[in-house]
Amino acid sequence: MYFLYSISNHLVLVPILALVATQVLLIRSVSSLNMTNSYLNHKCLVSQGKYKPGSVHEKSLEAIIHSISVGENINSGYDMMSFGDGPDLVCVILQCRGDSYGSKCRSCFASAMAGLRRRCPRYKGGIIWFDQCLLEISSIDNVGQLNYDDSFCMSNAKNVGDNPYLFILKWDTLFDNISRIAVTEKNKNLKDANKPALYGAGEKRIGTKRKMYGMVQCTDDLSVKACQECLVSNILKFQDCWKSGKRGARVLGRSCNFRYELYPFVNAKTGPNSYLKS
């Protein structure tokens, strides 16, 4: 069971029923690697204002949504499109989880777009997080820029139990190792990949009976340096959340995210780079 730990003042809190529904999905999905695509959270960027029905802004947004939906870029798990300028600028960024591309990414985009429209109707800006993707719509071109503000942490309600200090040390090591993979190994699924995948995942044994599973990811518009800065910033900013000896935790942001659990939640075979086992 997850609960919202920390969030910016402007972020709309997730309804209790939505969290309960998420937990039901998580419980039912154990037999399938816990690979759910549940809604996690959202933020309406109210400062950017709203657009009017039939406006140039709305038409530009609809055109971008269609282009991303039918385009080829979504097959790689990432797409970014912008159109217009000034008050009519529309910028859309879609980042799917490293092991979720192609049809899974396309499906998550559809769910995220529908969810954002429902929760932030006609707002020019908004961010929504699902298990398998992040979607941002904005009237501000912030591609390639680090966003330190729009991030939050969710942790498991249950404690790890015996020796939480050892548990934290194991996560520290796993985080460092998969972060290194994220910023050094190129995307093996792309023939013309010219930079690291900015995604890393793996597992680490805890004692003789348990394993810890972890994942880190940055949005593909970031540089390697910016990705490293984002991950370090969030690991420090939310250490009271993930260092509390919980069985699992995740930090989600506009620019990067990380997660650890005591069960597998990503597909080790479909990731863009090597899956760490230690």
C-alpha positions in Angstrom: 0.0 0.0 0.0 1.4 3.4 -1.0 0.6 6.8 0.4 1.6 10.3 -0.7 4.7 11.3 1.3 5.8 14.7 0.0 4.5 17.0 -2.7 4.7 20.6 -3.9 2.1 23.0 -2.6 0.3 23.3 -5.9 0.0 19.6 -6.6 -3.5 18.2 -6.4 -3.7 15.3 -4.0 -4.7 11.9 -5.2 -8.2 10.8 -4.1 -8.4 8.1 -1.6 -10.5 5.9 -3.8 -7.9 6.2 -6.6 -5.2 4.9 -4.1 -7.4 2.1 -3.0 -8.0 1.1 -6.6 -4.3 1.2 -7.2 -3.6 -1.2 -4.3 -6.2 -3.7 -5.7 -4.4 -3.7 -9.0 -1.0 -4.1 -7.3 -2.2 -7.1 -5.3 -3.8 -8.8 -8.3 -0.7 -8.3 -10.5 1.8 -10.2 -8.4 1.7 -13.2 -10.8 2.6 -11.0 -13.7 5.7 -9.3 -12.4 3.6 -6.6 -10.8 3.7 -4.7 -14.1 0.6 -2.6 -13.7 -0.1 0.7 -15.4 -1.9 2.4 -12.6 -2.5 6.1 -12.3 -0.2 7.6 -9.7 -0.6 11.3 -9.5 -1.0 14.5 -11.5 -0.4 18.3 -11.3 -2.4 21.0 -13.1 -0.1 23.8 -14.1 -2.7 26.4 -13.2 -0.3 29.4 -13.6 -0.3 28.8 -17.4 -4.0 29.4 -17.7 -6.6 27.8 -19.8 -7.4 27.7 -23.5 -10.8 28.3 -25.1 -12.7 25.7 -27.1 -12.0 26.0 -30.8 -8.9 28.2 -30.2 -5.6 28.0 -32.1 -4.1 26.5 -28.9 -6.6 23.7 -28.8 -6.2 22.9 -32.5 -2.4 22.8 -32.1 -2.7 20.4 -29.1 -5.1 18.1 -31.0 -2.7 18.0 -34.0 0.2 17.1 -31.7 -1.7 14.4 -29.9 -2.7 12.8 -33.2 0.9 13.0 -34.5 2.3 11.3 -31.4 -0.4 8.6 -31.4 0.3 7.5 -35.0 4.0 8.4 -35.2 7.0 6.1 -35.1 8.9 7.8 -32.2 6.6 6.3 -29.7 8.1 2.9 -30.5 11.3 4.0 -28.8 9.4 5.0 -25.6 9.9 8.7 -26.0 8.4 11.6 -28.0 8.5 15.3 -27.8 6.6 17.7 -30.1 5.9 21.5 -30.0 4.0 23.8 -32.2 3.2 27.5 -32.3 4.8 30.4 -30.4 4.0 33.0 -27.8 0.8 32.3 -25.9 -0.2 29.7 -28.5 2.9 27.5 -27.9 2.1 23.9 -27.2 4.8 21.5 -26.1 4.1 17.8 -25.3 6.6 15.4 -23.8 6.0 11.7 -23.4 8.4 9.5 -21.5 7.6 5.8 -21.1 9.4 3.5 -18.7 12.5 1.9 -20.2 10.9 -1.6 -20.5 7.6 -0.2 -21.9 7.8 0.9 -25.5 5.9 0.3 -28.7 2.3 -0.8 -28.1 2.7 -0.5 -24.3 3.9 3.1 -24.6 1.1 3.9 -27.0 -1.5 2.6 -24.7 0.0 4.5 -21.7 0.0 7.7 -23.7 -3.7 7.2 -24.5 -4.5 6.6 -20.8 -2.4 9.5 -19.6 -3.9 11.9 -22.2 -7.4 10.9 -21.2 -6.5 11.2 -17.5 -4.9 14.6 -17.9 -7.9 16.0 -19.8 -10.3 14.7 -17.2 -8.3 16.0 -14.2 -7.0 19.3 -15.7 -9.7 20.2 -18.2 -8.5 22.9 -20.8 -5.5 23.8 -18.8 -2.5 24.8 -21.0 -0.2 22.9 -18.7 -0.3 19.7 -16.7 1.7 16.6 -15.7 0.5 13.1 -15.1 2.3 10.1 -13.8 1.4 6.4 -14.5 3.3 3.3 -13.7 4.6 3.0 -17.2 4.8 6.6 -18.5 5.0 10.3 -17.7 3.2 12.9 -19.8 3.6 16.7 -19.7 1.7 19.3 -21.7 2.9 22.9 -21.4 2.8 26.3 -23.0 6.4 26.8 -22.0 9.3 25.2 -23.9 11.4 23.6 -21.1 12.8 20.8 -23.1 16.2 19.8 -21.8 15.8 21.8 -18.6 15.8 20.2 -15.1 12.6 20.5 -13.2 13.3 20.3 -9.5 9.9 21.4 -8.3 7.4 18.9 -9.7 8.4 15.8 -7.7 7.1 13.7 -4.9 7.7 10.4 -3.0 5.5 7.5 -2.4 6.5 4.8 0.1 5.2 1.4 1.1 3.1 1.5 4.3 4.9 -1.6 5.7 8.3 -1.6 7.3 11.1 -3.9 6.1 11.3 -5.5 9.5 14.7 -6.7 10.7 17.9 -4.8 10.1 16.6 -1.7 8.2 20.1 -0.3 8.1 21.4 -3.2 6.0 18.4 -2.7 3.7 19.3 0.9 3.2 22.9 0.0 2.5 21.8 -2.5 -0.2 19.6 0.1 -1.9 22.5 2.6 -1.8 24.7 0.2 -3.6 22.0 -0.9 -6.1 21.1 2.8 -6.8 24.7 3.6 -7.6 25.1 0.7 -9.9 22.0 1.1 -11.9 22.5 4.8 -12.1 25.9 4.1 -13.7 24.3 1.9 -16.2 21.7 4.5 -17.0 24.3 7.2 -17.9 26.8 4.9 -19.7 25.0 2.2 -21.7 23.3 3.1 -25.0 19.9 1.9 -26.0 20.3 -1.5 -27.6 16.9 -1.3 -29.1 17.9 1.8 -31.3 20.3 1.3 -34.1 21.3 5.0 -34.2 21.4 5.6 -30.5 24.0 8.4 -29.9 23.7 8.7 -26.2 23.1 6.5 -23.1 19.6 5.2 -22.5 19.2 7.2 -19.2 17.5 4.1 -17.8 18.9 1.4 -15.5 17.3 -1.5 -13.7 18.5 -4.5 -11.7 18.2 -6.6 -8.6 20.4 -7.3 -5.5 20.2 -10.2 -3.1 19.4 -9.4 0.6 20.5 -12.2 2.7 19.7 -15.7 1.5 15.9 -15.5 0.8 15.1 -12.0 -0.4 15.9 -9.7 -3.3 15.6 -6.0 -3.8 14.6 -4.7 -7.2 15.4 -1.2 -8.4 15.0 1.1 -11.4 16.1 4.7 -12.2 15.2 6.8 -15.3 15.6 10.3 -16.7 13.6 11.8 -19.5 15.3 11.5 -22.8 15.5 15.3 -23.4 18.2 15.5 -20.6 21.9 15.4 -21.0 23.9 12.8 -19.1 25.1 15.4 -16.7 21.6 16.7 -16.1 20.4 13.2 -15.5 23.0 12.6 -12.9 22.2 15.9 -11.2 18.5 15.1 -11.1 18.9 11.6 -9.6 21.3 12.9 -6.9 19.0 15.8 -6.1 16.0 13.6 -5.6 17.8 10.9 -3.6 18.9 13.6 -1.2 15.6 15.6 -1.2 13.5 12.6 -0.3 15.8 10.6 1.9 13.4 10.9 4.8 10.9 8.9 2.7 13.1 6.1 1.2 15.4 5.9 4.2 12.6 5.2 6.6 13.0 1.4 6.4 10.0 0.8 4.2 9.5 -2.3 2.0 9.4 -0.1 -1.1 9.5 3.5 -2.2 9.5 5.6 -5.4 10.3 9.2 -6.2 8.6 10.5 -9.3 9.4 13.8 -11.0 9.1 15.6 -14.3 12.8 15.1 -15.1 13.7 11.8 -13.4 12.5 9.0 -11.1 13.6 6.0 -9.2 12.0 3.1 -7.4 12.8 0.0 -5.3 10.7 -2.9 -4.2 10.9 -6.4 -2.7 9.2 -7.8 -5.8 10.0 -7.5 -9.6 8.1 -4.6 -11.3 10.0 -4.2 -14.6 10.6 -6.6 -17.4 14.3 -7.5 -17.3 14.2 -8.8 -20.9 12.8 -5.8 -22.7 14.9 -3.0 -21.1 17.0 -0.9 -23.4 20.3 -2.0 -21.8 21.8 -4.6 -19.5 19.8 -5.7 -16.4 22.0 -5.9 -13.3 22.0 -8.9 -11.1 24.1 -8.9 -8.0 
